[in-house]
Amino acid sequence: MKSPADYSLLIKEKAKELGFMHCGISKAGFLEEEAPRLEKWLKSGFHGEMGYMENHFDKRLDPTKLVPGAKSVVSLTYNYFPKQQQREDSFKISKYAYGKDYHFIIKDKLKEFFQWIHQEIGEIDGRVFVDSAPVLERAWAAKSGIGWIGKNANLLTKQVGSFYFLSELIIDLELAPDGPTTDHCGKCTACIDACPTQAIESERVINGSKCISYATIELKNQIPSSFNNHMEDWMFGCDICQDVCPWNRFSKPHQQPEFMANDAILNYSKKEWTELTQELFSEIFRKSPVKRTKYAGLMRNIEKLNQSRS
């Protein structure tokens, strides 16, 4: 019978084979340090209209309540940094949304991973997660040593920066846990200084209701006037706090064909985006994360940007 350390090694080797950049392991249990932070963040109203963030408070902090019998959290990262980026004089889309929706692509890999665990290790119970359930992904990834949570509240890794997706396997198999790494932000405040809406309230605390990503994706009503002239041409999401992070100079282009951007995303001008039709929207963003904002939402964002320019 193999030891928890043996199983951990097997799982990490398989993660690499499936194309994941990093694999870190934590013992499943209550995230004691995160509880007061989450409670304070919610009480401050920093989640804006994201009411779902108030749900399942206990499950967010303790995966054993989400997956009964869970013993280990396997945290994984998957690169999405693009080789090509949009033309300079365009309305901008966050890099994570250049290609097909990551939820489906990574979930398929996790299902394959889980099936492999069943075949190679045994009848293990658990669940797979890709940004779709009450899991504090960054906290678990940091606990497993993949990286540290930076001042912009993103997970940062020295070798590759932060342009990657997070996902998890929460399983009832005991594994050898990894320890956390150290913080390497130092005195740098590049992300705080660069945020045009001052959404970074303090180190690692984001006021979501001030964030351009929130305004262009999560917000269903009209974008408040406080965003006027501060959206920096972002029509879906925002990468500013990542683009200015010194650690992202180490980002390397992904090798996933499904994440490749189509020509329209890379080459459309502001005029072409302004004249976008529902038919073209459906064609360009078929199976894309941008579908989440819908045609009406994207055109609302573009209209707001054009108002700022006039």
C-alpha positions in Angstrom: 0.0 0.0 0.0 1.3 3.4 -1.0 1.9 6.2 1.5 0.2 9.7 1.3 3.6 11.0 0.0 3.6 8.4 -2.8 0.1 9.3 -3.8 1.0 13.0 -3.8 3.9 12.4 -6.1 1.7 10.3 -8.5 -1.0 13.1 -8.5 1.6 15.8 -9.2 3.1 13.8 -12.1 -0.4 13.3 -13.6 -1.2 17.0 -13.2 1.9 17.9 -15.2 1.0 15.3 -17.9 -2.5 16.9 -18.3 -0.9 20.3 -18.9 -1.3 22.0 -15.5 1.5 24.4 -14.6 1.4 23.8 -10.8 -0.1 21.3 -8.4 -0.1 22.0 -4.7 -1.7 20.0 -1.9 -3.4 21.1 1.4 -5.1 19.2 4.2 -8.8 19.9 4.0 -10.2 21.8 7.0 -11.4 25.1 8.3 -9.6 28.2 6.9 -9.4 30.0 10.3 -7.4 33.0 9.1 -9.8 33.7 6.2 -13.0 33.7 8.3 -12.6 37.3 9.7 -11.3 38.6 6.4 -14.3 37.3 4.5 -16.8 38.5 7.1 -15.3 42.0 7.1 -15.2 42.1 3.3 -18.9 41.2 3.1 -19.9 43.6 5.8 -18.1 46.4 4.0 -20.2 45.7 1.0 -17.2 45.3 -1.2 -19.0 42.5 -3.1 -21.4 45.1 -4.6 -24.4 43.4 -6.3 -22.7 40.0 -6.2 -25.2 38.7 -3.7 -24.1 35.1 -4.2 -20.9 35.9 -2.3 -23.0 36.0 0.9 -24.3 32.5 0.4 -22.7 29.3 1.8 -20.4 31.2 4.2 -19.5 28.0 6.1 -18.8 26.0 3.0 -16.5 28.7 1.6 -14.3 28.4 4.7 -14.5 24.6 5.2 -14.4 22.2 2.2 -15.4 19.3 4.4 -18.9 20.9 4.5 -18.9 21.2 0.8 -17.5 17.7 0.2 -18.3 15.4 3.2 -15.3 13.3 4.2 -12.8 15.4 2.3 -9.2 15.0 3.4 -7.2 16.9 0.8 -7.5 19.9 -1.5 -5.5 19.6 -4.7 -4.9 23.1 -6.2 -4.0 23.4 -9.8 -3.0 26.2 -12.2 -3.5 26.4 -15.9 -1.7 29.0 -18.1 -3.8 31.4 -20.2 -1.2 34.1 -21.1 -1.6 34.8 -24.8 1.1 34.9 -27.4 -0.7 37.7 -29.3 -2.6 40.6 -27.8 -5.2 43.0 -29.1 -4.2 46.0 -31.3 -3.4 49.1 -29.3 -6.3 51.3 -30.6 -9.1 48.9 -29.6 -11.6 48.4 -26.8 -10.0 45.8 -24.5 -11.0 42.4 -23.4 -9.3 40.7 -20.4 -6.8 38.1 -21.6 -8.5 35.2 -19.9 -11.5 35.7 -22.2 -9.6 35.7 -25.5 -10.4 32.0 -26.2 -13.1 29.5 -25.4 -14.6 29.4 -21.9 -12.1 27.9 -19.5 -14.8 26.4 -17.3 -15.5 23.7 -19.9 -11.9 23.1 -21.0 -10.4 22.8 -17.5 -13.4 20.8 -16.1 -12.9 18.2 -18.8 -9.3 17.9 -17.8 -10.3 17.6 -14.1 -12.8 14.9 -15.0 -10.1 13.0 -16.8 -7.9 13.5 -13.8 -10.5 12.2 -11.4 -11.1 9.2 -13.6 -7.4 8.4 -13.6 -7.3 8.6 -9.8 -10.1 6.0 -9.7 -8.2 3.7 -12.0 -4.8 4.1 -10.5 -5.5 4.7 -6.8 -9.0 3.3 -6.1 -12.6 4.3 -5.3 -11.9 7.9 -4.2 -14.8 10.2 -3.5 -14.7 13.9 -4.1 -15.6 16.7 -6.5 -13.9 18.9 -9.1 -14.2 22.7 -9.1 -13.4 25.5 -11.6 -14.5 28.8 -10.3 -18.0 27.6 -10.0 -18.7 26.9 -6.3 -18.1 28.4 -2.9 -14.4 27.5 -2.8 -11.7 30.1 -1.7 -9.4 29.1 -4.5 -6.6 31.6 -3.9 -6.5 30.8 -0.2 -6.1 27.1 -0.9 -3.6 27.6 -3.6 -1.5 29.9 -1.3 -1.8 27.3 1.5 -0.4 24.7 -0.9 2.6 26.8 -1.8 1.8 27.5 -5.4 2.2 31.2 -4.8 1.3 34.0 -2.4 -1.7 36.4 -2.5 -0.4 39.7 -3.8 -1.5 43.2 -3.0 -3.9 43.1 -5.9 -5.5 40.0 -4.3 -4.3 37.7 -7.2 -2.3 34.6 -6.6 1.3 35.3 -7.7 4.0 32.8 -8.5 7.7 33.9 -8.9 8.4 31.9 -12.0 5.3 32.7 -14.0 3.3 35.7 -12.5 -0.4 35.4 -12.3 -2.0 34.9 -15.7 -3.4 31.4 -14.9 -6.7 29.8 -14.0 -7.2 28.1 -10.6 -9.1 24.8 -10.1 -9.3 22.2 -7.5 -9.9 18.5 -6.7 -11.4 18.1 -3.2 -11.1 14.4 -2.4 -11.3 12.0 0.5 -7.8 10.6 0.0 -5.2 11.5 2.5 -2.2 13.2 0.8 1.1 14.7 2.0 0.4 18.4 2.2 2.8 21.1 0.9 3.6 24.2 3.0 2.9 27.8 2.0 5.6 29.9 0.3 6.7 33.4 1.3 5.4 36.8 0.2 7.5 38.4 -2.5 5.7 41.7 -3.1 8.0 43.6 -0.8 7.4 47.4 -0.9 6.1 47.3 -4.5 2.8 49.1 -4.9 2.6 49.1 -8.7 -0.9 47.5 -8.8 -2.3 49.9 -6.2 -0.9 52.9 -7.9 -2.1 51.8 -11.4 -5.7 51.0 -10.6 -7.7 53.8 -12.3 -10.7 53.4 -10.0 -8.8 52.9 -6.8 -10.5 49.6 -6.2 -7.6 48.2 -4.1 -8.7 49.6 -0.8 -5.6 48.2 1.0 -3.2 45.3 0.6 -5.1 42.2 -0.6 -8.5 43.9 -0.1 -10.4 44.7 -3.3 -13.6 46.8 -3.3 -15.4 44.8 -5.9 -18.0 47.5 -6.5 -15.2 49.9 -7.7 -13.5 47.3 -10.0 -13.7 47.7 -13.7 -14.1 43.9 -14.1 -17.1 44.0 -11.8 -18.6 46.9 -13.7 -18.2 45.3 -17.1 -19.1 41.7 -16.2 -21.0 41.3 -12.9 -23.0 44.6 -12.8 -26.4 44.1 -14.5 -27.6 47.8 -14.2 -26.1 50.9 -15.6 -22.5 51.6 -14.9 -22.2 54.4 -12.2 -20.9 57.8 -13.1 -18.0 57.2 -10.8 -16.5 55.1 -13.6 -16.6 57.9 -16.1 -13.2 58.5 -17.7 -11.7 55.8 -15.6 -12.3 52.6 -17.6 -9.2 52.8 -19.7 -11.0 51.4 -22.8 -11.8 48.1 -21.0 -15.1 46.7 -22.4 -14.9 43.2 -20.7 -12.9 42.7 -17.6 -9.6 44.4 -16.7 -6.0 43.3 -16.5 -4.3 46.5 -15.3 -3.3 45.3 -11.9 -1.8 42.2 -13.5 -0.2 43.9 -16.5 1.8 46.3 -14.2 2.9 43.5 -11.7 6.7 43.0 -12.1 6.3 39.2 -11.6 4.3 39.0 -14.9 7.4 39.9 -16.9 8.0 36.1 -16.5 4.7 35.1 -18.1 5.1 32.7 -21.0 2.5 32.1 -23.7 0.2 29.2 -23.2 0.1 26.1 -25.5 -3.6 25.5 -25.4 -5.3 25.8 -28.9 -8.7 26.3 -27.3 -7.5 29.6 -25.7 -6.3 31.1 -29.0 -8.1 34.4 -29.8 -10.0 34.7 -33.1 -9.0 37.4 -35.5 -11.8 39.8 -34.6 -10.7 40.0 -30.9 -7.1 40.7 -32.0 -7.8 43.1 -34.9 -11.2 44.9 -34.5 -10.9 48.7 -34.1 -13.0 50.7 -31.7 -15.3 51.7 -34.6 -15.9 48.0 -35.5 -16.7 47.1 -31.9 -19.1 50.1 -31.7 -20.9 48.8 -34.8 -21.1 45.2 -33.5 -24.3 43.4 -34.3 -26.0 40.6 -32.3 -25.2 38.2 -35.1 -21.5 39.1 -35.1 -21.4 39.0 -31.3 -22.8 35.4 -31.4 -20.3 34.4 -34.0 -17.2 36.0 -32.4 -17.9 35.0 -28.8 -19.4 31.5 -29.4 -18.3 29.4 -26.4 -16.5 32.4 -25.0 -16.6 33.8 -21.4 -17.7 37.1 -23.0 -21.2 35.5 -23.6 -21.7 36.0 -19.8 -22.3 39.7 -20.3 -24.5 39.1 -23.3 -24.7 41.4 -26.3 -26.7 44.1 -24.5 -24.2 44.1 -21.7 -21.2 44.5 -24.0 -22.8 47.2 -26.0 -23.7 49.0 -22.7 -20.0 48.9 -21.8 -18.9 50.2 -25.2 -21.5 53.0 -25.1 -20.0 54.0 -21.7 -16.5 54.0 -23.1 -17.6 56.1 -26.1 -19.4 58.6 -23.8 -16.1 59.0 -21.9 -14.2 59.7 -25.2 -16.7 62.4 -26.3 
